């Protein structure tokens, strides 16, 4: 992960404009459940909430973070960074 984030910093600098806020997500429980044929329902995630949660966690110096919760927020941020790095660079309407 450090290698990837270091490369991202080389390419885009220390601050990345995410240029979006809302995104589609599925819950971690549903992402790996393949019972039946019905796909999981997507819900809305929000990058501003994800970033705020990460800032709060880092500022509070938590000894025992809630791993599943904090990783869920990190996933939203990492997904956006991956989307920004796609070769097409065409951005869909962000709704903001």
Secondary structure, 3 states (H helix, E strand, C coil): CHHHHHHHHHHHCCCCCCCCCEEEECCHHHHCCCCCCCCCCCEEEEHHHHHHHHHHHHHHCCCCCCHHHHHHHHHHHHHHHHHHCCCCCCCCCCCC
